[in-house]
């Protein structure tokens, strides 16, 4: 994933409703969910829902498919994994990563 695509994806996720939609779609897996059901589940008005889905689709984070009269949205797991890979590409300076708790919390003092 290049820098421009990363910035587009992060910008799309940097909004409360879009982040909630994306997280819901990640939980649902490849089956996805109809836009109307996503809006109902998250309490997002249909007009806002279409705007948020358009932004996520523009960032390539979600894909849409037609099933009968419904448009089903699902998370684009390949792009999600590319984004995570880009963000962690140089993690820990080439050293084996340790959990945040272990590496970033002060050590307990032994008396």
Secondary structure, DSSP 8 states (H G I E B T S, - for coil): --HHHHHHHHHHHSSHHHHHHHHHHHHHGGG-EEHHHHHHHHT--HHHHHHHHHHHHHTTSEEEEEETTEEEEEE-HHHHHHHHHHHHTTGGGGS----HHHHHS------
